[in-house]
Amino acid sequence: MQQPQRGQQQGWRGPPQGQPQQIQQPQRGQGWRGPPPAPYAVQQRSPRDARAWHQQGGWQRQGGWQRHENWREHRAHNWHNEHRSWAQRGGYGGTYIPRDRFYGRFGGEHPFRIREQPVIYQGYPRFRHGGFSFLIVDPYPEAWRDDWYYTDDVYIGFDDGYYLYSRNDPSVAIAITVMP
């Protein structure tokens, strides 16, 4: 079965309307059509190099989402045109979460709710989870609810960089970076 590419609309979206929503996503081979989990293979980088990449706004390369001073401006008008993967940005160059902490607190097996509107820090939304602070460096899709951060179960995945996924719409991968 071919997996959809990031940003395609045909990903698993939960149970049909009118049925109770299930928290657990289907297992692979049983209707799951979201992105395949990538192995957590991170590059080692010195904290100084990661900090320098972050201070220089390394995620803004090659047409990345620009700074905005309020939350509402971080909603996409056309997410498919405004989103950029880490490969399109020239690669992830920031801080990495240690492997044992990633497997213990992150990935699709560890959903959470942000529970409060992310604060704008240096022009990007910031939230905290699992002892780390993250910047959302992509817009969130126009189809998502205004209060998705409060209502939706999300998780952090890794695919040559970190992404935020909603369990309601796992085909959408929003680029995020770990704050140094």
Order of alpha helices (4+ residues) and beta strands (2+ residues): alpha-alpha-alpha-beta-beta-beta-alpha-beta-beta-beta
